[in-house]
């Protein structure tokens, strides 16, 4: 099996300057647990996950 057979297409992204609320709303709307973070010209700079957000909101 190859990656292209299971990958997602039409990927939604967020910018580094987007709010956490906006990112979480996108994840909920798309029923996904992570989003690629991009800069100018859609250059990938990271990934934000729902787990990342929860750890920051509830560190203990």
C-alpha positions as CSV (number, residue, x, y, z in Angstrom):
1,X,0.0,0.0,0.0
2,X,1.2,3.5,-0.8
3,X,0.8,6.8,1.1
4,X,-1.3,8.3,-1.7
5,X,-3.9,5.6,-1.2
6,X,-4.6,6.7,2.4
7,X,-3.7,10.3,2.5
8,X,-6.1,13.2,3.0
9,X,-6.6,15.7,0.2
10,X,-8.0,19.2,0.4
11,X,-5.9,19.9,3.5
12,X,-7.0,22.8,5.7
13,X,-4.1,24.8,7.2
14,X,-3.6,27.5,9.8
15,X,-1.2,30.4,10.0
16,X,1.2,30.9,12.9
17,X,-0.7,34.1,13.7
18,X,-4.2,32.5,13.8
19,X,-5.9,32.1,17.2
20,X,-6.0,28.8,19.0
21,X,-9.8,29.2,19.0
22,X,-9.8,29.5,15.2
23,X,-7.6,26.4,14.9
24,X,-9.7,24.3,17.2
25,X,-12.9,25.4,15.4
26,X,-11.3,24.3,12.1
27,X,-10.4,20.9,13.6
28,X,-13.9,20.4,14.9
29,X,-15.5,21.4,11.6
30,X,-13.3,19.1,9.7
31,X,-13.4,16.3,12.3
32,X,-9.6,16.1,12.5
33,X,-7.2,16.2,15.4
34,X,-4.4,18.2,13.8
35,X,-3.7,20.9,11.2
36,X,-0.5,21.9,9.3
37,X,0.8,25.4,10.3
38,X,2.1,27.4,7.3
39,X,3.8,30.7,6.6
40,X,3.9,32.7,3.4
41,X,3.4,30.8,0.2
42,X,2.1,27.8,2.2
43,X,5.5,26.8,3.5
44,X,5.0,24.2,6.2
45,X,6.5,25.3,9.6
46,X,4.8,22.9,11.9
47,X,1.7,21.0,13.0
48,X,-0.7,21.9,15.8
49,X,-2.8,19.1,17.4
50,X,-5.8,19.1,19.7
51,X,-3.6,17.3,22.2
52,X,-1.1,20.2,22.0
53,X,-3.9,22.7,22.8
54,X,-5.2,20.6,25.7
55,X,-1.8,20.2,27.3
56,X,-1.3,24.0,27.2
57,X,-4.8,24.7,28.6
58,X,-4.6,22.0,31.3
59,X,-0.9,21.4,32.1
60,X,-1.6,19.4,35.2
